Amino acid sequence: MSYKHRLNDLERDGERSLTDQMVEAFREGIASGELAVGEQLPPTRELAELASVNHLTAVRVYRRLRELGLVTSQVGRGTFVRDSAPSSLEAAGRDGPEWQRYVLPPVTESAGDRAMDEMYRHSQARGLIPLSVGYPSEELFPFDQMREAMSEALKSHDSRALQYTDIAGLPELVDQVAELLAARGASEDPDDILITSGARQGLTLAARAVLRPGDVAACESPTFMGVLESLRDTGARVLPVPVDEQGLDTNALEELLARQEIRLLALQPRCHNPTGSDLSAERRAHLLGLARRHGFFILEDGIYADLRFEGEDPGSLRREAPSHVIYVDSLSKLVGGGLRVGWVASSGPVRERLLHAKRTDDMHTATLTQLAMARFLAAGEYPEHLDRARSFYLERRDALLDAVTEHLGALASAEHPGGGGHLWLTLAVAADEGELMTEAVRHGVTFVPGTAMIPEPEAGTHLRLSYGFLGPDKLAEGARRLARAIRAVGEQPRVSGALPIA
């Protein structure tokens, strides 16, 4: 019996759930070869109609198949068979690459994995307005200053510029980072600073230094998808703590701590990605009190803290509790992400673990870019560049806010960001994110789905839109296209809610 016949012949009154029966039908179709490697499965709406089930059940079936490593989903394209194999390895051939499919272990793609992949792909796609892309604008890159700094590094340092350097970082750059932090009101001992290959590596090293498989970590919901990936890659369980206009809900965190011991909390207390909010003074004090009382680390991501448009900078959490806070930062969003220069500030035994993690990862950050960044900072170029960046990105934030109000006013509500590079939208009605992404791409626009930034599923449909990469005209057109895509999804025929749900 074909898998489609089995989907038409589900037992409605049996003990097995409809989801289990549908997953089994696909598994047998894949195992028998009826569904071949690379074959596209029916869209979830079509599957729901084929099996006479609710659309949510169809979504659940494909999610289960992804978890089993049998299919892969590509935003905007669909769901494809991944693990259907010829009956023997020899049938795949050992001279081509196909044999690798049957040797490599399965990889479970998270929503964040797929969102990051789509973001990179869409950043250069022709015809698409990539509201999903959080890159800085090339219009702001200090090309002349960096060109001079690179040239001077090669001329003045000869072989040193191309040689290995200290694991902890080039001393000149470490000193400049310490001066930068002191100017922000957060003095650091240079011995507590570790230079990394971007802030993302800093997040990963900090997570690896503190967490082990089976540990429990917590993070904001929503949060930067790279934070989720860094935490999850350690094998730790990641629990959500909600965020509102005052930042992390520390009362919710305290309730979590009453029933669960955590080893680390990751958050962005200033210019949060994606909401742009700050952690309020009252909650800052509450959070640090909880960290001292319960003995957990705080992983503070300060990547957007300098890109502030409104309000006074409350300063880093690390300044108030250095033994509890591991601070991660870089200038990627303001000077250039391609330089891959970031840093981690930490104190106590955890620093030795960070150094060990860095040594086993890449030995040290590229010497030439460290020399260039040190010269750029020493020349006093950064404050003026930061002023230009704030004005530049403020114009784009306002352009996107205005466009969202004009085109999506009745469709979604948007948080008002006081800084950073993103808007966080909540749709007025629930919609399937996969369908909405497909429809958005069809209309020539992309976004980051909320599930990529939320540790655990929750009610509502959320989107992240980024404004740093695009000019005002593109932002306005992107919002217009997105509104059309949302309306189009809302107008699609729905399967009756009276149908059974597994």
N, C-alpha and C positions, 0 to 999 in steps of 0.2 A: 504494500500500500504506500502511495506517495505521501510525502510530508503534507501536501496540500489537502489530500483526502483525510489524513489524520486530524488536521486542523478543523476540518468540517464535521468531524465525528467525535467531538469531545464529550466526555461524560459530565453532564451538568449536575448530577446528584451524587456523584461518587465521593470517596474520601479524599482523593488526590485533588489538589487545587488546579484550577484552569491554567495557572502559570506553569506549574510543574509539567502538566500534560503537553503544553505547547513547547516548552523547552525540550522535552523528550522527543517530540516530533522533529524538531530541527536537528537535534543531536543524531538521531537515526538517519536523517536525510544527509547529513554531513559524513557520517561514518560509512554509509553505503556508496557514496560518490554521486548520489543524485544532485547534491549541491556541491559544486566544484570550488576549488580554491579561487578566490577573487570574484566569485559570483555575488551579485548584489541581491540582497533580500528585499522583500516588499517594504515600502514605507509603512510607518506605524499605523497611519490611518487605513491604508489598504489591508494591512494585517488584521486590524480590529474588525473590519467588515468581513474579511474572509472567514475569520473564526467566530464571528458574532459575539465579540466581547467588547468591553469598555476600552477606550483608547489607552487609559492608564495601565490596563493589563498588558497591552501590546508593548508599551514603553518598558514595563517591568520585565517582560520576556527578553527583550534585546539587552537590557542591563545585565540580566543573569547570564546570558550567552557571552557577553563581554567579560564578565567576572570569571567564567570558565575558560577564557582564552580561545573561544571558538570563532568569534567574529571581532571585527574592528569597526568603529564608527568614525566617519570623517564629516565634520561639520560642513554643511552645504552640499555634500555629495551623497551620503547615505550610509547604510550598514552592509558590510561585505564579509563573506566567509573567509576565515583566516586559517583555521587549523585542519581543514579537511585534507587528508593525506592519502596518497596512493598506498596500496596494501603493503608495500615494502619500500625501503629506502632506495633500493636499486631502481625502482620504477621512476624515481625522481631524477635519476642521473647524478653521478658524482662529479662531473666535469663542469656543470653549470651551477649557478647559485641556489637553485631550488632545493637542493638537499639540506641547506641550512635551516629551512623551516621546520625540519623534523628532528633537529639536534638542539637548536637553541631553546632555552626554557621560555615559557610563555611570559609575556609582560602585560600586566594589567594597567591600562591607560586610565588615568583619572581625568575628571573634567578639566582640571588645571593643565594637565599635559596637553590635552587636545586644544585648549584655549591658547596656550603658549605657541604651539605648533601653527595654529591658524594665524596668530598675530604676526609671526615671522613671515609666513607665506603671503599674507595680505598686505604687508607693509610696502611691497613693490608691485602688487598686482595692478594691471592696467584696467581702468574703468571702475575700480572700486574706491569708495571713500572710506579709509580704514579708521573709523572711530574706535576701533579696538586697540590701536597701536599707541603705546605709552612712551614712545621714543621722544627725546628732545628734538627741537627744531634745528636743522642744519644752518638756518639763518643766523643763529646765535653763536655758533662755534667760533672760538677765538683762533682762527686759522693762522693769522700772521704771527701772533704771539707764540703759538705752539710750534710753528715752523721754525721760528728763531730759536726756541728753547731746544728743539730736537737737534738742530744744526750745531748749536753751542755745546750740547752734551757730547756729540760725536767729536767735535773739534777739540774740546778741552779735556776730555777724559779718555780718548783713544780706546785702548782695549778694554778698559774698565766698563765702558758703556755696553759692551757685548759679553761681558763675563758674568759668571754667577755672583750673587751678592748675599747679604745676610738673610737668613730665613725670616727674621722679624721685620726686615725692610731696610732700605737704604737709609743710613743715618741722617743724611741731609733732608730727606722727605719726612722722616719721623719727626725731626725737629720742627719742620714747617707745619705739619699737622698739629703738633702740640701748641704752636703759636696760634693757629687758626682756632683751635678749641678754646684757648685762653681768651681770645678776642670775643668769643661767644659767651664768656663767663663760666666756662667749664674747664678749669685748669687740670692738666693731666701730666703725670710723670712720663717722659718719653719712653721709659722702660716698660710702661703698661700698654704701649701702642704696638699693634701688629699690622703691617701693610698686607693687603689682600688683593687678589685679582678681581676687583669689583666688590660691591656690597653683597651681591648674591653669594659669592664664595664666603664672605664673612658670616652670613646667616647659616650657611651649611656647616662651616667649621664650628661655630658656636653650638649648633644643635648636636653635632657629633661629639663635641667635648663633654657635653652634659648628659645626653640621653643614651639609653641602651634599649634593645628590643624588650618590649613589655612595660617600659616606663609609661607614665602618663604626662602629657604636656597639654597646655591650654593656649588658645589664641583668640584674637578678636574674630567676630563673625558679623560682617565680612572682613576679609583681610587680603593682602597681596598674595596671589597664587604661588609665588616663589617661596613664601614663608611656609605655606602648607606643604609644598614638596620637600623642603629642607627638613621639616619636622617628621614627616611620614617616612622619609628615606632611612631614618634611624631605626625604624621598626617600632617606634612609640605610638601609642594611641593618642589621638589629638581630639580634644574636647572644645566645643565652642563657648565663647562668652559674648553676649550681645553688645552692640555698639549703638549709641544714639548721639544726639547733638552735643552731649557732654563727654563723648569718648566712651571708653570701656566702662560697662556697667559693673562697678566694683561690688555692689550688693549681690548681683548675680554670681560674681566670682566667689564671694564669701559663702554663699549657699553651696556652690560647687565644692569648695574646700571642706565644708562640713561633712561631706559624704565621700570625698575622693582626695587622696594625697597626690599632688602634682609635683614634678621636679623642675618644670620650667614654664614660664608664661611669656609668649611672644606678643609684642604690640608695637604700634606706632603712635606715641602719645602726642605728636605734633604734626599737623597737616597730614592726617591719616589718609592712606590709600585704601579704599576709594572714596571716602566721604568728605575728606578735607577738614575734618573736625579736630579739635584739640581735647586732650584730657583735662577736665576742669581741676581747679586747685583743690577743691574738697576731695575729689576722687583720687588725685595724685597722693595726697596724704593718706587716704584710706588704703590705697594699693600698697604703698611702701610699708605701712603698718602690718598689712597681711603678709607681705613677703618676709618681714622680720619675725613675725609670730609663727608662721608655718614653715619657714626655711626653704623657700624656693628661689630659683634664679629668675630674673627678668631679662629677656632678650629685647633690647630697645633698638628699633629700626628708625634712624633719623634721616633717611635719604631725602625726604622732601621738606625737612624742617626749615631750611633757608629760603624756600620758595613760598614766602608768606605774603599775603596781600592785605590782610586785616588783623587787627588786634596785636597785642604785644607777645613776643616770644616768651613762653614760660620757662624756657631752659630745659636741659635734659634731665631725665630722672637719675641718671648716673651721678650727676653732680651732688645729689642729695643722699644717695645710698650706693657708693662705689663697690662695696663688697657683694652686693646683691645684683647689680646691674651690669650686663655685658652690652656695650654700645657698639652699633654697626653703622657705618656711614660711607659715603663716597661723594665725588663731584660729578658723577656720571650724568645726572639730569641737567647739569648746568654748564659743564665744560666739554664733555664728550664721553659717551658710553664706550666708544671703541678704544679708549685708552686703558680701560680695565684697571683702574687704580681705586682701591677702597681701603678701609681700615677698621680694626676692631680695638676697642679700649676695654681692658679687663684688669682685675686685681686678684691677687691670691693664687692658690693652687690651680684654679681653672686656666690661668694664663699658660702654664706649662702644658696643659692638655691641648690648648689651642695651638701652641707651637708644634706639638707633636702631630696634630691633625694637618697643619699646614705643610710640614715636612713630608708627610706621606702622600699629600695631595699633589703639589707641584714644586716643592723645594723653595721657591720664592717667586714673587711677582716680577715681571719683566724689568730688567735694570734700566734700559733706555727710557721707557715711559716714566719710571720713577724719577730719573734724573730730570726729565723734561718738566714733570709736574712740580718737582721741588723748585726749579728755576722760575716757573710761572708764578708760584705762590710767593717766592722770595722777592720777585720784582714788584709785588704789591698790586698785581693786575686784578685779583679776584674781587675786592669790594666794588670796584666800578663795574665789572662784568655782572655782578650780582644785581646791582641797581638796574642795569639794562634788562636783565632777565625778568625781574619782577614786573616791570612795566610791559614788557613784551607778552608775557604769559597772562597777565591780568586782562589785557585786551582780548585775548583768545578765550579766557574763561567767560568773560561777559558776553562775547559773541555767541558762545554755545548756550549759555543760560538763556539769552534772549531768543535764540532759535528754538530751544526746547519749549519755552513758554508759548511761542507763537504756533509751533506745529504739533506739539504733543501735550498741550495744556490739559486737555480732557482725557488724555490717554495714560499719563504717567505723572508722578510727582518726583521732584529732584531735590536732593540735599544741596544747600548753599555752601560751597567749599570756601573756607577762609584762606586756603593755600593749596599747594600740590598741583596735580596735573589731571584730575579726573572729576567726573560727575557720577553720582550713584543714583540710579533711577529705580523706582518701584512702579510697575504697571498697575493701572486701575483695576484691571481684570486679569485673572490667571490665564496664562498661555503656555503652551509647550515650547520650551526654549529651543529644542532642535528644529521644530517647524518654523519658529520665528527666525532663527539664524538662516535656514534655507531660503525663506522668503526675503529676508534682508539682503542676502547675497544676490538674489534674483533682481532686486531693486537697485543693486550697486552700492551697498553700504554694509559695514560690519560693526560688531560690538563684542564685548566680552560678556558671556552669559554669567549670571550671578552664581550659578552652582559651582563655577570654577573658583570662587572666592569665599565659599561658605563651607566650613568643615563638615557639617552634617545637614541633610535636607531640612528645609523649613517651608512654611507656607508662603505663597506669593511668588511673583516673577520679578526678578531684578536684572538690571543691566548696568555695566560700567561703560561710560563713554569718555574718551581721552581727548584733550584739546591742545596738547603741546606740539603735536607733529604736523598739524594742519593750519592753514590760514583761515581767517574769518569767513570768507566766501565758501570755502569747502565745508567748514563746520555747519554753516547755515543750510547748505544743500544736503549734507549728510543727515541732519535732523529731519528735513523734509522727506527724504527717502525712507528714513526709519519709520516715520509716522505712517506713510503709505503701506509699508510692510506690516506694521502692527494691525492696521485696519484690514488688510487682506487676510491675515490669519484669523481675525475675529469674524470675518464673513464666510469662512470655509464651513461646509456642512459638518455637523457633529454627529457622532454615533450616539444613539439614545442612551441616556444615563441609566435607563431601566435594565440595560443588559447586565449580565453577571460580572462581578469583579472578583478575581481570584484572591 
